[in-house]
């Protein structure tokens, strides 16, 4: 069942309905009459139902809600697109059949939308309310078969008098009423403005009559037919199930019969597609078809409605006006398996469509509705479908209606919240939401224009069908009637001269939906007054016997819009560009329908926002005038549009076109009028440069390739033009390079090795230009053009050698290096860093101190054992003074030392060298052995490690280190703790050579043992010893084994007869042991004497209870024969001496209660005091 919260309306539609009188034909208005409809909780159960009004608008406004009969009045304020909630007192409820004065009157300063909501728990119903200006005089009630799961659930309708004065209403109930009115028997009621007549159908238990087909109409009582509002529904009803199932109330305001149409298209709900439909015909002679098949007249219940179940789209047509109602079923009924509950929606005919609507599908608090939907019917027109939008976003997933391909439909899943739906073409729409036994549903928006009686405003250009014009616009009045009046009065309220026409003659007549209509025009042409809304009244004498004979008053508002003002903007004023014109005419709520443009050269357009291409640069006077939908003309507005010339864009480039090299770019652009403001260079490599001057500039392409350069010049007027693009090829740039030789003056010549490269691999085509920088050489000998030249220098010194390399594409690169001719006398010098000896487990290191008389030492050759192995050498081609060199000699244990001859050769050129040599001593190191250490338990006593030794007999001193070991080798397992640790032995020999060795030691953990807490045991019982232990594969031994069930398990049973202490020893698989004790105190059976003689003779002077003192917490209580407590003790360390408060007790029998506790039962009995 659906419910709505106090603060949120399930559906708000800002464009829904309208009426008999042609206004804007919607449910927005400034005056409403509403009633507090019937609800089952008015008769049965608690809590009571409530009623609220939800008021909203697209503008800010204020208003008043009044119920005069109960003295209720409440002002309200509405913010744009927000909801204001008004609580209606329950004293306004229509509790029974009959007359009430409780009309709810809503007035507002500006148009609002009003919803009425009656609810309690999950029994709720809501309706959109119709403004008074849209009400009619003839209605039918549309309800449903009345079955419920509650008694006192009535089918109902009620009528409200909306006009001042007396309103006569004829009611013809379709079934017997609770108030005693017979079915199909008309009766009259007389109402004053705001009075309500409520009609309830009869019931029997949880079922009742269906009032569908009841007619309610206003009759002429001498002052014309008055407007009435009609609401109908059910106090609670179930739909679709054979039984009752869940049920809900229905509450809807009816639409006037004059607004019904002849063609309807139905679309099922998206998830529960099995819907029930009722086709209602007001004229029994109507011929109705369902999907092209005629429905027999006999199929209509009471010749009024036809009901069917369908899960697909349907096309329903008639030759006379009909209404179609769509019903959602009770959850789980008629084959529907998804969530939902009863709802009733009146569908819109295709004749009554809308083009824009605002819906607010909200998620009410505290209910189960969690899915929201829209069903839309639209003409099958590509332009219409493409213009359909939801919240500004196009939606075009429409499907053709199978029964009529002229129409399409869509079932749209949407979200909670406000939604704006627009289309260039009118459409029909319903909105609904479903949840677990919850639902809501409304007609999303419709026109309610009276199709047979309406006012018309006509001028040369108007296209609207409601009475509107503009200030200073000429127009004509006309009126269409469904009868030929004998007299017509036009009353303009002082706006124009009133007109009285006796025996008027129609200007024309025509047939619509089977009715003959007559058109009457006023001969005068009127001019629109100042903007505003002007009430106009037509009083017509109706001679026909249709219940409204005599004078009939027809009210309408003439809406006058301000005269529109034409205006436009334009963009695109460059020759060759399209100029786009945008209409900016100010017309308020009165849209433009026709535009007249002239472009200053004889060409014209009627488009809203035209575009035009001028072919000559010049100034043009462009004009615009417009006509609005109500036929109002703007004055013509003119603007000068100047079309500006384009620059003539050109440029030049200058190479070389080599990667990484500067290219010169030079602008050559001109313009005939104005100046060039910006130059935009597209370099063809993804880079764009924008410059504000034509200055020549350089550009570098870092990579080879083909690049297309273009230039766009833009004038000070924003007109731009591109030059003819130019493609250039960027070739590889060579990378010059060469390797310097290393020479001394004595060398025969110096050879320079070229290492130049180029990315494209064309280095074989290089051209070379060498300069040796030798001032002592002749010019011809100082240069070379070969790849790897040779040159003989005649003096030591530093020379600047350069190379220029040129590729086959003309790209060049150069490089210059300083070349040194070294002296001829190098000196090989080196020193050992550690003296002349080193331990064999350390590196032998020396420092180079070689020199040359000029230049540099270019290479060192180091022979580490020249006397025995001259192949063991190190070559350094980049030596330096102070540079260190190291070598690892073989480890030596014996003999005590070994000498090596180290020789160093220093070169200053290929033929200039010097040699030096020194003896280097390598000393033996201790050869150590560390045998394995046996694993030990964590509680072993500290012991001396003896497994480490020196094998090669070197004298010296050794120390130990590691967790739990002293330097002298005493190992403590308790300090080391359980686990594997590493012990290191370091031995320092007398020659200061040191060596070390490590060995692992494993310490086993001790078992963890807990024999349990000391315990008490009653003599003759047994105790399971509560021991716990952990460790590696433990074995157990209890000692002594006395009175144990098993002395080798963890928890044996013990049954000692005397106090005893047991010791538990646990042994791990590694042999590690741990133990713990538990003491057991045996509580022996008590020996209670039945008499004692406290006479001071030293024999039985006290009541001695053997063993009681061993029971912790034992209590003793003794009572005299009167039940008085004479002795009490906790524990019995001191036996009773037969006194009470220090006074001897008399001889006699006393009752005792002894509670030994500790598992032994309470004891009681008698003890005698004798003397």
C-alpha positions, 0 to 999 in steps of 0.5 A: 500500500502506498503512503506519503510523508508529511513533508514530501509529495510523491508526485508534483506536476506543474502542468496537468489539467484544465477545464470548461473555461478556456484559460491556460487549461492546467491545474495551476491556479489561484483559487481551489475548493477541496474536501476531506474525503472518506477513509476507513479509519473514520469508522474502524481501528486506530490511529486516526487518518490525517489530511495534508495539503501540499502547495508548490509553485515555480514562483514565490507567493503567499496565500490562505487556507480557510475552512469557515465552518470550523473557524480554521484559517492559516496563511502560507508562503511558497518558495519557488520549486519548494513544497509548503505543507498544511495540516487540515483539522480532522473536524473537517472530515466528511464522516458520513453520508449527507450535507457538510459545511466543511469546504476547504478554500485555498487562495493564492496571490500567484498561481500555485499547484495544490495536492491533497493527501489523506493517509494513515500508516500504509493506507493513503491516497492523494490527488492533484486539485483543480483550480476553481477557474477550470471546474465544470458542471457535469461529472461522472464518478469513476470508482472500482469494485468495492472489496476490502479487508476491513469493514466500513470501507465505502465507495464514495463521491462528494460534490462541492459548490464553488460559485457564490450564490445558490447551486442546484446539483442533481445526483443520480447514484449508480447504486444504493447509498448509505443515506437511503438514496435508491440506485438510478433515482435522481435527487436534488441538493441545494448548496451554498458556496463551500458546502459539500454533499457526501455520498457513501455506497452501501456495504455488507461486511467488507464488501460494498457497492461500486458507485462508478457511473453515478452522475453529478451535474449542476442545474440552472436554478434561475441564475445559470448553471454553477461550477462544481468540484467532484471528488471520488474514491474508496475508504479502502479497496483491494484490486485484482485478487479473488480474495481481499489481499492487501488494500488501500484507499482511493482519493481523486478529483474528477475531470469534467465530462466536457474534457474527455476525448475520443482516442486513448493509448495505454502503456502498462506499468514497467515491472507489474505489466498486468494492469486493469483498465476501465473504459467509461462512456458518457453517451450510451450510444458511443461505439468503442473499439479496442485495438480495432475490434468493436466492443459489444454494447452488451459488454459495458456494465450498466451500459457505462463501463467496460473492464479488461486486463492487459499487459501490452499497449492498447489503442482505444477509440470511440465516435463519442467522448470517453474516459479511460482509467488505469488500475494497478493491482494489489501486490501478487495479484493477476499474475504480477510478481513484483512489488506494488499495490492498488492505484487508479490513474485517469489517462489523457486522450491524445487530443489533450496533450502537453509539451512541458511538465515538471514532475517531482518523483520523491522518495517519501520517508518511512515507506518502501517505494524504491523505483520510479517510472514514467510512461510516455506516449508521443507521435511517431515523428523523428523530429518530435522524438529527437526533441524529447528531453528529461532534465535537459538530456535527450531521450529517444528510446521510443518504440512504435505502438504496435496497434498504431504506428503513428504513435510511439511509447516509452517506459522510462525508469527514473530516479527520485527527485524533480524532473523537467520533461519537454518536447517540441510536440505534445505528449501524454505522460503518467508517473508512478512509483512502486515498492513492497506493498506500496505505490503511487501514480498520477497523470503526469500532465494534461490539458483540460480544455472544454472541447465544446464551449470556449472563447477565442481570440483571433488576429492575423497572426495568433496561433494559440487557442486561449484568450490572450493578446498583446498591448496595442495589438488588434484582435477579435472576440468569438465564442463557441457554444454547443447550442444556439443561445437566444441572447448573448451578453459580453460584459468587459468590466469597463475594459471595452463597451459591453455588448448585448446581442439578442437573437444572435445568428451564428457565423458558422457551425461545425460538428466535433465528436458528434456534437453540433457547435456554433461560432459567434463573432463580435464584429468590432476589432479591439486593441490590446490594453496595458499588460495584465489579466482582465476578467470578462463575462459572457451571459448566454441564454440556453434554450435547450433542455440539457439541465442548464436552460436559462441564463448561463454565465461563462467567465474567462480571463483575457491575458494581455502581454507586453508588446515584444521587443525585437533584438539580436546578436551576431557572430562571424564578421570575417570574409569567408566565414559564416555569420551566425545571427541569434534572436534575442527578442524580449517576449516574456512568456509569449514565445516568437513563432515567426521571424523576418530577417533582411541581410542588407543586400536584398537577401532575407530569412524566416529562421529563428537563428539564421546564418549567412555567408557574405561574399564581399567585405563591406558594411551591411544593415541587418534588420529583424522583426518578430511575431509571437504566438498570440499574434503580437508584432515587434518593431523592426530593429536594425544593426550594422554588420561589418564584414572585414577582409582577411590577411594575405598570409605568406612566409619564407624559410632559410636553412640549413635544414639539419637536426638541432640547427637553427632554421630562419623563418620570415613573415611575408603577410599583408592585409588590405585594411586594418593591421595584422595583430597575431601570427600563429606558426604551426611548426609541424612537430606538435608545437604552435608559436603565437607571436605579436610581431612579424620579426624574423626568428630561429627555430630548431628541430631536434629530430630528423623528419619531414615537417609541414610548416604553416602560418595563420595571420589574424587581423585586429578585427579577429579575421584570420587566414592561412598561408600555403603550407611548406614542407621541409626535410630535416636531415641528420646532424653529424656528431664530431668526435675523435680519440686522442693518441698518447705520445711522448716526444720520442714517438715517431708520430701521433695517430688521431682516430675519428669517432664521428657518427650520424643517425642516418648511418651515412658517415662513410660520406663524411668530409673531414677537416683536421687542424693539429694546432702545431705552430712548428709545422708548415701550413700543409702539414698542420692540416689533414682531410683523411679519416684517421690522420697522423702528425709528427710533433717536434716539441713537447707541449699542449696542442689544440686539435680540431675536427670539422665533419660535414655530411652528404646533406651539408650538415656539419659539426666540429669538436676541439680537444687539447692534445699533450706531447709528453716528455721523454723521461718518466720516473716509476715511483710507488710506496706500500701503504702498510709498510713492506708486509701485510697479513695474508687475509688482507689486501696488499695496497700501494700508492702511485707517485710516478712522474714525467718531466713534461705532461702526464704518465699515460699508463702503468703496468703493475706486476704483483709477483714478477719473479714467479708469475709475470702474467699476474699484472694490472694495466691502468691507462688512466693513472694519476699521482696518489692513485692506489692499487690493491691485490689479494695474495693467497692466504698463507698458513705456513710458513710464517711468511712469503716474499713477492717482487712487485714491479711497476712500469710507468709510460709517458708515450709508446716508447718512453718508459721507466721501471721500478721494483720492491719486495713485499712480504705476506705473513701467515694467519692463524688457521682455526678450527671450531668443532660442533658443540653438543646441544644443551638444555636451558637449565644446564650449568655454565660450562667451558667451551673447548672446541675452538683451536689453532691448527698451524701452531701460531702463538697468540691470544683467543677470545670468545663472543656471542650471546651467553658466552664470556670472553674466556669461553664460559657458556651460560644456557640460561643467558643465551635462552632457548634457540640457536645462537652463533659463537665466534672465536677470534685469535690474534697471533703474535705477528698481529695477524687476526683470524676468526671462526664461528660455531652454532650452539643449540639450547633446548627449551625447558617444559612448562609445567603447572601441577594445579592449585592446591585443593581440598578433597572429601575423604572417600572421593577422588580428584582429577589433578588439573595439571597443564604442561607444554613442550616438545613431546613430553613424558610425565612422572608423578611422585609419590604414586600413592593413590594415583590412577596412573602416575605417568599421565598428565592428569591422573585421578587421585584418591588419597586418604590423608593429606599429601603433596604430589610432584609432577615432572615433565621431560621433553624428547631432548631430555630437558625436565621441569616440575611442579607440586600440588598439595591435597588436603583430605577432609575427613568425615565429622564426628559430632558428639550428641552431648557435653558437660561444661561443668569445669571438671576438665572432662567434656567441658567443650563441644569438640567436633572432630575434623571440623576445624579442617574445613575452611569456611565451615559454619556452626549455628545452635538454637534453643528450643524457642528457635533463638540463636544461641551460638554461631561461628565461622570456622571451628578453631575454638570449640563451643563452651556451652555459653551464650553472651558469656553466660552458661546456658541451662541444661537442655536439648539444643538444635544445631545446623552445621554447614561444612561447605567444601562439597560436604552436605549440611548437617543438623541434629540435637546436642544436650548440655548436661551438668 
